[in-house]
Amino acid sequence: MPKCDICKKNVKKLFKCKYCGAMFCENCGDYKNNICKDCKEYETAQNEKIEVEEIDTDLD
C-alpha cells in the first residue's frame, strides 16, 4: 500500500503535487488541483504578501 509523503500514513490512493512532486493523500492537500498542503500554505502566504525581515548574512 502506498504511503503519503506528508502524513506518512498508508493510503489507497496518492496524488502528485504539481509544484514539488510530493506524493500526498486526499487529506494532505488539494487533490483536485494537485497541490500538497505544504505548497498550498506557501502559495497562500505569498498571496497574502507576508513581510519577511531580511537578515544580513555578510560577516565582513
PDB file of N, H, CA, C and O in Angstrom:
ATOM      1  N   MET A   1       0.845  -1.179   0.000  1.00  0.00           N
ATOM      2  CA  MET A   1       0.000   0.000   0.000  1.00  0.00           C
ATOM      3  C   MET A   1       0.896   1.249   0.000  1.00  0.00           C
ATOM      4  O   MET A   1       1.856   1.314   0.768  1.00  0.00           O
ATOM      5  N   PRO A   2       0.595   2.230  -0.843  1.00  0.00           N
ATOM      6  CA  PRO A   2       1.435   3.442  -0.924  1.00  0.00           C
ATOM      7  C   PRO A   2       1.342   4.298   0.341  1.00  0.00           C
ATOM      8  O   PRO A   2       0.352   4.251   1.071  1.00  0.00           O
ATOM      9  N   LYS A   3       2.400   5.083   0.581  1.00  0.00           N
ATOM     10  H   LYS A   3       3.204   5.121  -0.012  1.00  0.00           H
ATOM     11  CA  LYS A   3       2.485   5.917   1.773  1.00  0.00           C
ATOM     12  C   LYS A   3       2.545   7.391   1.380  1.00  0.00           C
ATOM     13  O   LYS A   3       3.282   7.772   0.471  1.00  0.00           O
ATOM     14  N   CYS A   4       1.764   8.213   2.075  1.00  0.00           N
ATOM     15  H   CYS A   4       1.165   7.904   2.814  1.00  0.00           H
ATOM     16  CA  CYS A   4       1.733   9.660   1.848  1.00  0.00           C
ATOM     17  C   CYS A   4       3.048  10.286   2.310  1.00  0.00           C
ATOM     18  O   CYS A   4       3.522   9.993   3.408  1.00  0.00           O
ATOM     19  N   ASP A   5       3.638  11.144   1.480  1.00  0.00           N
ATOM     20  H   ASP A   5       3.253  11.382   0.588  1.00  0.00           H
ATOM     21  CA  ASP A   5       4.881  11.836   1.838  1.00  0.00           C
ATOM     22  C   ASP A   5       4.669  12.861   2.951  1.00  0.00           C
ATOM     23  O   ASP A   5       5.621  13.220   3.644  1.00  0.00           O
ATOM     24  N   ILE A   6       3.452  13.333   3.128  1.00  0.00           N
ATOM     25  H   ILE A   6       2.679  13.042   2.565  1.00  0.00           H
ATOM     26  CA  ILE A   6       3.177  14.381   4.112  1.00  0.00           C
ATOM     27  C   ILE A   6       2.867  13.789   5.487  1.00  0.00           C
ATOM     28  O   ILE A   6       3.554  14.099   6.461  1.00  0.00           O
ATOM     29  N   CYS A   7       1.843  12.943   5.576  1.00  0.00           N
ATOM     30  H   CYS A   7       1.285  12.692   4.786  1.00  0.00           H
ATOM     31  CA  CYS A   7       1.428  12.392   6.875  1.00  0.00           C
ATOM     32  C   CYS A   7       2.048  11.030   7.182  1.00  0.00           C
ATOM     33  O   CYS A   7       1.942  10.539   8.306  1.00  0.00           O
ATOM     34  N   LYS A   8       2.689  10.426   6.199  1.00  0.00           N
ATOM     35  H   LYS A   8       2.775  10.825   5.286  1.00  0.00           H
ATOM     36  CA  LYS A   8       3.367   9.132   6.334  1.00  0.00           C
ATOM     37  C   LYS A   8       2.426   7.950   6.567  1.00  0.00           C
ATOM     38  O   LYS A   8       2.880   6.872   6.953  1.00  0.00           O
ATOM     39  N   LYS A   9       1.122   8.134   6.339  1.00  0.00           N
ATOM     40  H   LYS A   9       0.753   9.009   6.026  1.00  0.00           H
ATOM     41  CA  LYS A   9       0.158   7.049   6.508  1.00  0.00           C
ATOM     42  C   LYS A   9       0.046   6.238   5.227  1.00  0.00           C
ATOM     43  O   LYS A   9       0.204   6.765   4.126  1.00  0.00           O
ATOM     44  N   ASN A  10      -0.231   4.942   5.388  1.00  0.00           N
ATOM     45  H   ASN A  10      -0.360   4.514   6.283  1.00  0.00           H
ATOM     46  CA  ASN A  10      -0.507   4.084   4.242  1.00  0.00           C
ATOM     47  C   ASN A  10      -1.919   4.383   3.750  1.00  0.00           C
ATOM     48  O   ASN A  10      -2.870   4.385   4.533  1.00  0.00           O
ATOM     49  N   VAL A  11      -2.048   4.635   2.461  1.00  0.00           N
ATOM     50  H   VAL A  11      -1.276   4.634   1.826  1.00  0.00           H
ATOM     51  CA  VAL A  11      -3.339   5.009   1.882  1.00  0.00           C
ATOM     52  C   VAL A  11      -3.584   4.224   0.596  1.00  0.00           C
ATOM     53  O   VAL A  11      -2.667   3.623   0.036  1.00  0.00           O
ATOM     54  N   LYS A  12      -4.821   4.238   0.144  1.00  0.00           N
ATOM     55  H   LYS A  12      -5.566   4.726   0.599  1.00  0.00           H
ATOM     56  CA  LYS A  12      -5.170   3.525  -1.087  1.00  0.00           C
ATOM     57  C   LYS A  12      -4.785   4.301  -2.336  1.00  0.00           C
ATOM     58  O   LYS A  12      -4.429   3.706  -3.354  1.00  0.00           O
ATOM     59  N   LYS A  13      -4.855   5.642  -2.265  1.00  0.00           N
ATOM     60  H   LYS A  13      -5.144   6.125  -1.438  1.00  0.00           H
ATOM     61  CA  LYS A  13      -4.613   6.449  -3.456  1.00  0.00           C
ATOM     62  C   LYS A  13      -3.763   7.662  -3.111  1.00  0.00           C
ATOM     63  O   LYS A  13      -3.964   8.298  -2.077  1.00  0.00           O
ATOM     64  N   LEU A  14      -2.811   7.979  -3.984  1.00  0.00           N
ATOM     65  H   LEU A  14      -2.648   7.462  -4.824  1.00  0.00           H
ATOM     66  CA  LEU A  14      -1.950   9.148  -3.822  1.00  0.00           C
ATOM     67  C   LEU A  14      -2.105  10.082  -5.014  1.00  0.00           C
ATOM     68  O   LEU A  14      -2.514   9.672  -6.101  1.00  0.00           O
ATOM     69  N   PHE A  15      -1.770  11.335  -4.786  1.00  0.00           N
ATOM     70  H   PHE A  15      -1.438  11.667  -3.903  1.00  0.00           H
ATOM     71  CA  PHE A  15      -1.788  12.360  -5.824  1.00  0.00           C
ATOM     72  C   PHE A  15      -0.413  13.011  -5.837  1.00  0.00           C
ATOM     73  O   PHE A  15       0.236  13.099  -4.794  1.00  0.00           O
ATOM     74  N   LYS A  16       0.041  13.469  -7.000  1.00  0.00           N
ATOM     75  H   LYS A  16      -0.486  13.397  -7.847  1.00  0.00           H
ATOM     76  CA  LYS A  16       1.366  14.077  -7.116  1.00  0.00           C
ATOM     77  C   LYS A  16       1.236  15.594  -7.176  1.00  0.00           C
ATOM     78  O   LYS A  16       0.493  16.130  -7.997  1.00  0.00           O
ATOM     79  N   CYS A  17       1.968  16.284  -6.296  1.00  0.00           N
ATOM     80  H   CYS A  17       2.572  15.849  -5.629  1.00  0.00           H
ATOM     81  CA  CYS A  17       1.955  17.742  -6.271  1.00  0.00           C
ATOM     82  C   CYS A  17       2.630  18.279  -7.531  1.00  0.00           C
ATOM     83  O   CYS A  17       3.728  17.855  -7.890  1.00  0.00           O
ATOM     84  N   LYS A  18       1.957  19.217  -8.193  1.00  0.00           N
ATOM     85  H   LYS A  18       1.064  19.561  -7.901  1.00  0.00           H
ATOM     86  CA  LYS A  18       2.492  19.773  -9.437  1.00  0.00           C
ATOM     87  C   LYS A  18       3.651  20.732  -9.192  1.00  0.00           C
ATOM     88  O   LYS A  18       4.368  21.083 -10.130  1.00  0.00           O
ATOM     89  N   TYR A  19       3.844  21.162  -7.946  1.00  0.00           N
ATOM     90  H   TYR A  19       3.261  20.877  -7.185  1.00  0.00           H
ATOM     91  CA  TYR A  19       4.938  22.085  -7.650  1.00  0.00           C
ATOM     92  C   TYR A  19       6.190  21.375  -7.136  1.00  0.00           C
ATOM     93  O   TYR A  19       7.284  21.594  -7.656  1.00  0.00           O
ATOM     94  N   CYS A  20       6.039  20.532  -6.126  1.00  0.00           N
ATOM     95  H   CYS A  20       5.150  20.354  -5.703  1.00  0.00           H
ATOM     96  CA  CYS A  20       7.227  19.929  -5.505  1.00  0.00           C
ATOM     97  C   CYS A  20       7.394  18.445  -5.808  1.00  0.00           C
ATOM     98  O   CYS A  20       8.451  17.875  -5.538  1.00  0.00           O
ATOM     99  N   GLY A  21       6.362  17.813  -6.366  1.00  0.00           N
ATOM    100  H   GLY A  21       5.504  18.276  -6.585  1.00  0.00           H
ATOM    101  CA  GLY A  21       6.453  16.400  -6.711  1.00  0.00           C
ATOM    102  C   GLY A  21       6.130  15.447  -5.576  1.00  0.00           C
ATOM    103  O   GLY A  21       6.213  14.232  -5.753  1.00  0.00           O
ATOM    104  N   ALA A  22       5.761  15.973  -4.406  1.00  0.00           N
ATOM    105  H   ALA A  22       5.694  16.960  -4.262  1.00  0.00           H
ATOM    106  CA  ALA A  22       5.412  15.113  -3.274  1.00  0.00           C
ATOM    107  C   ALA A  22       4.180  14.285  -3.612  1.00  0.00           C
ATOM    108  O   ALA A  22       3.273  14.743  -4.306  1.00  0.00           O
ATOM    109  N   MET A  23       4.170  13.072  -3.110  1.00  0.00           N
ATOM    110  H   MET A  23       4.907  12.700  -2.546  1.00  0.00           H
ATOM    111  CA  MET A  23       3.013  12.204  -3.263  1.00  0.00           C
ATOM    112  C   MET A  23       2.186  12.341  -1.988  1.00  0.00           C
ATOM    113  O   MET A  23       2.664  12.026  -0.899  1.00  0.00           O
ATOM    114  N   PHE A  24       0.931  12.818  -2.124  1.00  0.00           N
ATOM    115  H   PHE A  24       0.542  13.074  -3.009  1.00  0.00           H
ATOM    116  CA  PHE A  24       0.116  13.090  -0.948  1.00  0.00           C
ATOM    117  C   PHE A  24      -1.257  12.434  -1.046  1.00  0.00           C
ATOM    118  O   PHE A  24      -1.748  12.145  -2.138  1.00  0.00           O
ATOM    119  N   CYS A  25      -1.873  12.203   0.126  1.00  0.00           N
ATOM    120  H   CYS A  25      -1.475  12.438   1.013  1.00  0.00           H
ATOM    121  CA  CYS A  25      -3.208  11.606   0.172  1.00  0.00           C
ATOM    122  C   CYS A  25      -4.267  12.700   0.095  1.00  0.00           C
ATOM    123  O   CYS A  25      -3.943  13.888   0.102  1.00  0.00           O
ATOM    124  N   GLU A  26      -5.521  12.300   0.021  1.00  0.00           N
ATOM    125  H   GLU A  26      -5.785  11.336   0.015  1.00  0.00           H
ATOM    126  CA  GLU A  26      -6.603  13.278  -0.126  1.00  0.00           C
ATOM    127  C   GLU A  26      -6.748  14.184   1.088  1.00  0.00           C
ATOM    128  O   GLU A  26      -7.358  15.248   0.986  1.00  0.00           O
ATOM    129  N   ASN A  27      -6.200  13.787   2.241  1.00  0.00           N
ATOM    130  H   ASN A  27      -5.704  12.923   2.324  1.00  0.00           H
ATOM    131  CA  ASN A  27      -6.271  14.610   3.450  1.00  0.00           C
ATOM    132  C   ASN A  27      -5.120  15.604   3.562  1.00  0.00           C
ATOM    133  O   ASN A  27      -5.157  16.497   4.409  1.00  0.00           O
ATOM    134  N   CYS A  28      -4.114  15.463   2.732  1.00  0.00           N
ATOM    135  H   CYS A  28      -4.083  14.738   2.044  1.00  0.00           H
ATOM    136  CA  CYS A  28      -2.896  16.278   2.861  1.00  0.00           C
ATOM    137  C   CYS A  28      -2.688  17.250   1.708  1.00  0.00           C
ATOM    138  O   CYS A  28      -1.554  17.608   1.388  1.00  0.00           O
ATOM    139  N   GLY A  29      -3.760  17.665   1.099  1.00  0.00           N
ATOM    140  H   GLY A  29      -4.681  17.373   1.359  1.00  0.00           H
ATOM    141  CA  GLY A  29      -3.618  18.633   0.028  1.00  0.00           C
ATOM    142  C   GLY A  29      -4.890  18.801  -0.773  1.00  0.00           C
ATOM    143  O   GLY A  29      -5.931  18.220  -0.466  1.00  0.00           O
ATOM    144  N   ASP A  30      -4.776  19.608  -1.800  1.00  0.00           N
ATOM    145  H   ASP A  30      -3.930  20.080  -2.049  1.00  0.00           H
ATOM    146  CA  ASP A  30      -5.880  19.886  -2.716  1.00  0.00           C
ATOM    147  C   ASP A  30      -5.697  18.972  -3.924  1.00  0.00           C
ATOM    148  O   ASP A  30      -5.063  19.346  -4.910  1.00  0.00           O
ATOM    149  N   TYR A  31      -6.260  17.770  -3.831  1.00  0.00           N
ATOM    150  H   TYR A  31      -6.775  17.466  -3.030  1.00  0.00           H
ATOM    151  CA  TYR A  31      -6.035  16.781  -4.887  1.00  0.00           C
ATOM    152  C   TYR A  31      -6.709  17.152  -6.204  1.00  0.00           C
ATOM    153  O   TYR A  31      -6.300  16.672  -7.261  1.00  0.00           O
ATOM    154  N   LYS A  32      -7.729  17.993  -6.155  1.00  0.00           N
ATOM    155  H   LYS A  32      -8.062  18.382  -5.296  1.00  0.00           H
ATOM    156  CA  LYS A  32      -8.388  18.413  -7.400  1.00  0.00           C
ATOM    157  C   LYS A  32      -7.477  19.320  -8.224  1.00  0.00           C
ATOM    158  O   LYS A  32      -7.548  19.334  -9.453  1.00  0.00           O
ATOM    159  N   ASN A  33      -6.616  20.081  -7.532  1.00  0.00           N
ATOM    160  H   ASN A  33      -6.559  20.070  -6.533  1.00  0.00           H
ATOM    161  CA  ASN A  33      -5.676  20.975  -8.212  1.00  0.00           C
ATOM    162  C   ASN A  33      -4.237  20.477  -8.132  1.00  0.00           C
ATOM    163  O   ASN A  33      -3.314  21.171  -8.558  1.00  0.00           O
ATOM    164  N   ASN A  34      -4.045  19.278  -7.590  1.00  0.00           N
ATOM    165  H   ASN A  34      -4.795  18.714  -7.245  1.00  0.00           H
ATOM    166  CA  ASN A  34      -2.723  18.646  -7.471  1.00  0.00           C
ATOM    167  C   ASN A  34      -1.705  19.513  -6.738  1.00  0.00           C
ATOM    168  O   ASN A  34      -0.596  19.733  -7.226  1.00  0.00           O
ATOM    169  N   ILE A  35      -2.100  20.009  -5.546  1.00  0.00           N
ATOM    170  H   ILE A  35      -3.001  19.830  -5.151  1.00  0.00           H
ATOM    171  CA  ILE A  35      -1.197  20.815  -4.724  1.00  0.00           C
ATOM    172  C   ILE A  35      -1.184  20.241  -3.313  1.00  0.00           C
ATOM    173  O   ILE A  35      -2.231  20.146  -2.673  1.00  0.00           O
ATOM    174  N   CYS A  36       0.003  19.853  -2.818  1.00  0.00           N
ATOM    175  H   CYS A  36       0.853  19.930  -3.338  1.00  0.00           H
ATOM    176  CA  CYS A  36       0.097  19.344  -1.455  1.00  0.00           C
ATOM    177  C   CYS A  36      -0.126  20.486  -0.461  1.00  0.00           C
ATOM    178  O   CYS A  36      -0.040  21.657  -0.830  1.00  0.00           O
ATOM    179  N   LYS A  37      -0.413  20.144   0.800  1.00  0.00           N
ATOM    180  H   LYS A  37      -0.483  19.192   1.100  1.00  0.00           H
ATOM    181  CA  LYS A  37      -0.739  21.183   1.775  1.00  0.00           C
ATOM    182  C   LYS A  37       0.442  22.108   2.044  1.00  0.00           C
ATOM    183  O   LYS A  37       0.239  23.286   2.336  1.00  0.00           O
ATOM    184  N   ASP A  38       1.672  21.602   1.954  1.00  0.00           N
ATOM    185  H   ASP A  38       1.837  20.644   1.717  1.00  0.00           H
ATOM    186  CA  ASP A  38       2.841  22.459   2.174  1.00  0.00           C
ATOM    187  C   ASP A  38       2.942  23.533   1.091  1.00  0.00           C
ATOM    188  O   ASP A  38       3.181  24.701   1.398  1.00  0.00           O
ATOM    189  N   CYS A  39       2.764  23.149  -0.158  1.00  0.00           N
ATOM    190  H   CYS A  39       2.570  22.200  -0.408  1.00  0.00           H
ATOM    191  CA  CYS A  39       2.823  24.124  -1.258  1.00  0.00           C
ATOM    192  C   CYS A  39       1.604  25.041  -1.232  1.00  0.00           C
ATOM    193  O   CYS A  39       1.703  26.215  -1.589  1.00  0.00           O
ATOM    194  N   LYS A  40       0.462  24.515  -0.814  1.00  0.00           N
ATOM    195  H   LYS A  40       0.381  23.561  -0.524  1.00  0.00           H
ATOM    196  CA  LYS A  40      -0.750  25.332  -0.713  1.00  0.00           C
ATOM    197  C   LYS A  40      -0.558  26.412   0.349  1.00  0.00           C
ATOM    198  O   LYS A  40      -0.957  27.558   0.138  1.00  0.00           O
ATOM    199  N   GLU A  41       0.049  26.064   1.493  1.00  0.00           N
ATOM    200  H   GLU A  41       0.372  25.134   1.664  1.00  0.00           H
ATOM    201  CA  GLU A  41       0.319  27.037   2.549  1.00  0.00           C
ATOM    202  C   GLU A  41       1.302  28.094   2.058  1.00  0.00           C
ATOM    203  O   GLU A  41       1.135  29.279   2.347  1.00  0.00           O
ATOM    204  N   TYR A  42       2.322  27.674   1.319  1.00  0.00           N
ATOM    205  H   TYR A  42       2.458  26.712   1.084  1.00  0.00           H
ATOM    206  CA  TYR A  42       3.299  28.616   0.772  1.00  0.00           C
ATOM    207  C   TYR A  42       2.624  29.555  -0.223  1.00  0.00           C
ATOM    208  O   TYR A  42       2.850  30.765  -0.202  1.00  0.00           O
ATOM    209  N   GLU A  43       1.797  28.987  -1.090  1.00  0.00           N
ATOM    210  H   GLU A  43       1.613  28.004  -1.107  1.00  0.00           H
ATOM    211  CA  GLU A  43       1.079  29.784  -2.091  1.00  0.00           C
ATOM    212  C   GLU A  43       0.170  30.807  -1.405  1.00  0.00           C
ATOM    213  O   GLU A  43       0.097  31.959  -1.835  1.00  0.00           O
ATOM    214  N   THR A  44      -0.514  30.395  -0.354  1.00  0.00           N
ATOM    215  H   THR A  44      -0.455  29.460  -0.005  1.00  0.00           H
ATOM    216  CA  THR A  44      -1.399  31.290   0.394  1.00  0.00           C
ATOM    217  C   THR A  44      -0.600  32.415   1.039  1.00  0.00           C
ATOM    218  O   THR A  44      -1.015  33.573   0.994  1.00  0.00           O
ATOM    219  N   ALA A  45       0.532  32.089   1.633  1.00  0.00           N
ATOM    220  H   ALA A  45       0.869  31.148   1.670  1.00  0.00           H
ATOM    221  CA  ALA A  45       1.380  33.098   2.269  1.00  0.00           C
ATOM    222  C   ALA A  45       1.884  34.101   1.244  1.00  0.00           C
ATOM    223  O   ALA A  45       1.950  35.297   1.529  1.00  0.00           O
ATOM    224  N   GLN A  46       2.237  33.632   0.059  1.00  0.00           N
ATOM    225  H   GLN A  46       2.183  32.661  -0.173  1.00  0.00           H
ATOM    226  CA  GLN A  46       2.713  34.533  -0.990  1.00  0.00           C
ATOM    227  C   GLN A  46       1.594  35.460  -1.450  1.00  0.00           C
ATOM    228  O   GLN A  46       1.826  36.635  -1.733  1.00  0.00           O
ATOM    229  N   ASN A  47       0.402  34.934  -1.522  1.00  0.00           N
ATOM    230  H   ASN A  47       0.212  33.979  -1.292  1.00  0.00           H
ATOM    231  CA  ASN A  47      -0.745  35.738  -1.940  1.00  0.00           C
ATOM    232  C   ASN A  47      -1.113  36.787  -0.902  1.00  0.00           C
ATOM    233  O   ASN A  47      -1.641  37.846  -1.244  1.00  0.00           O
ATOM    234  N   GLU A  48      -0.837  36.497   0.365  1.00  0.00           N
ATOM    235  H   GLU A  48      -0.408  35.637   0.643  1.00  0.00           H
ATOM    236  CA  GLU A  48      -1.124  37.453   1.433  1.00  0.00           C
ATOM    237  C   GLU A  48       0.000  38.470   1.595  1.00  0.00           C
ATOM    238  O   GLU A  48      -0.110  39.412   2.380  1.00  0.00           O
ATOM    239  N   LYS A  49       1.080  38.269   0.846  1.00  0.00           N
ATOM    240  H   LYS A  49       1.169  37.504   0.208  1.00  0.00           H
ATOM    241  CA  LYS A  49       2.235  39.166   0.860  1.00  0.00           C
ATOM    242  C   LYS A  49       2.735  39.430   2.277  1.00  0.00           C
ATOM    243  O   LYS A  49       2.838  40.575   2.719  1.00  0.00           O
ATOM    244  N   ILE A  50       3.038  38.350   2.965  1.00  0.00           N
ATOM    245  H   ILE A  50       2.954  37.421   2.606  1.00  0.00           H
ATOM    246  CA  ILE A  50       3.581  38.450   4.315  1.00  0.00           C
ATOM    247  C   ILE A  50       4.968  39.069   4.236  1.00  0.00           C
ATOM    248  O   ILE A  50       5.809  38.631   3.451  1.00  0.00           O
ATOM    249  N   GLU A  51       5.203  40.091   5.056  1.00  0.00           N
ATOM    250  H   GLU A  51       4.520  40.447   5.695  1.00  0.00           H
ATOM    251  CA  GLU A  51       6.505  40.736   5.073  1.00  0.00           C
ATOM    252  C   GLU A  51       7.483  39.876   5.860  1.00  0.00           C
ATOM    253  O   GLU A  51       7.173  39.394   6.949  1.00  0.00           O
ATOM    254  N   VAL A  52       8.655  39.695   5.297  1.00  0.00           N
ATOM    255  H   VAL A  52       8.907  40.086   4.412  1.00  0.00           H
ATOM    256  CA  VAL A  52       9.699  38.917   5.940  1.00  0.00           C
ATOM    257  C   VAL A  52      10.897  39.826   6.140  1.00  0.00           C
ATOM    258  O   VAL A  52      11.334  40.511   5.215  1.00  0.00           O
ATOM    259  N   GLU A  53      11.423  39.826   7.358  1.00  0.00           N
ATOM    260  H   GLU A  53      11.068  39.269   8.109  1.00  0.00           H
ATOM    261  CA  GLU A  53      12.591  40.647   7.653  1.00  0.00           C
ATOM    262  C   GLU A  53      13.817  40.000   7.027  1.00  0.00           C
ATOM    263  O   GLU A  53      14.071  38.812   7.227  1.00  0.00           O
ATOM    264  N   GLU A  54      14.573  40.782   6.272  1.00  0.00           N
ATOM    265  H   GLU A  54      14.366  41.747   6.110  1.00  0.00           H
ATOM    266  CA  GLU A  54      15.789  40.266   5.665  1.00  0.00           C
ATOM    267  C   GLU A  54      16.910  40.295   6.692  1.00  0.00           C
ATOM    268  O   GLU A  54      17.064  41.265   7.434  1.00  0.00           O
ATOM    269  N   ILE A  55      17.684  39.233   6.724  1.00  0.00           N
ATOM    270  H   ILE A  55      17.560  38.445   6.121  1.00  0.00           H
ATOM    271  CA  ILE A  55      18.799  39.124   7.656  1.00  0.00           C
ATOM    272  C   ILE A  55      20.085  39.333   6.881  1.00  0.00           C
ATOM    273  O   ILE A  55      20.305  38.704   5.846  1.00  0.00           O
ATOM    274  N   ASP A  56      20.936  40.221   7.387  1.00  0.00           N
ATOM    275  H   ASP A  56      20.757  40.731   8.228  1.00  0.00           H
ATOM    276  CA  ASP A  56      22.220  40.491   6.754  1.00  0.00           C
ATOM    277  C   ASP A  56      23.176  39.360   7.106  1.00  0.00           C
ATOM    278  O   ASP A  56      23.530  39.175   8.270  1.00  0.00           O
ATOM    279  N   THR A  57      23.592  38.604   6.089  1.00  0.00           N
ATOM    280  H   THR A  57      23.304  38.755   5.143  1.00  0.00           H
ATOM    281  CA  THR A  57      24.486  37.474   6.323  1.00  0.00           C
ATOM    282  C   THR A  57      25.927  37.808   5.999  1.00  0.00           C
ATOM    283  O   THR A  57      26.788  36.930   6.039  1.00  0.00           O
ATOM    284  N   ASP A  58      26.203  39.061   5.678  1.00  0.00           N
ATOM    285  H   ASP A  58      25.503  39.775   5.645  1.00  0.00           H
ATOM    286  CA  ASP A  58      27.564  39.493   5.366  1.00  0.00           C
ATOM    287  C   ASP A  58      28.341  39.619   6.669  1.00  0.00           C
ATOM    288  O   ASP A  58      28.036  40.477   7.498  1.00  0.00           O
ATOM    289  N   LEU A  59      29.338  38.771   6.849  1.00  0.00           N
ATOM    290  H   LEU A  59      29.585  38.074   6.175  1.00  0.00           H
ATOM    291  CA  LEU A  59      30.092  38.734   8.101  1.00  0.00           C
ATOM    292  C   LEU A  59      31.456  39.402   7.989  1.00  0.00           C
ATOM    293  O   LEU A  59      32.386  39.013   8.696  1.00  0.00           O
ATOM    294  N   ASP A  60      31.596  40.386   7.130  1.00  0.00           N
ATOM    295  H   ASP A  60      30.841  40.703   6.556  1.00  0.00           H
ATOM    296  CA  ASP A  60      32.888  41.070   6.962  1.00  0.00           C
ATOM    297  C   ASP A  60      33.303  41.802   8.203  1.00  0.00           C
ATOM    298  O   ASP A  60      34.364  42.427   8.226  1.00  0.00           O
TER     299      ASP A  60
END
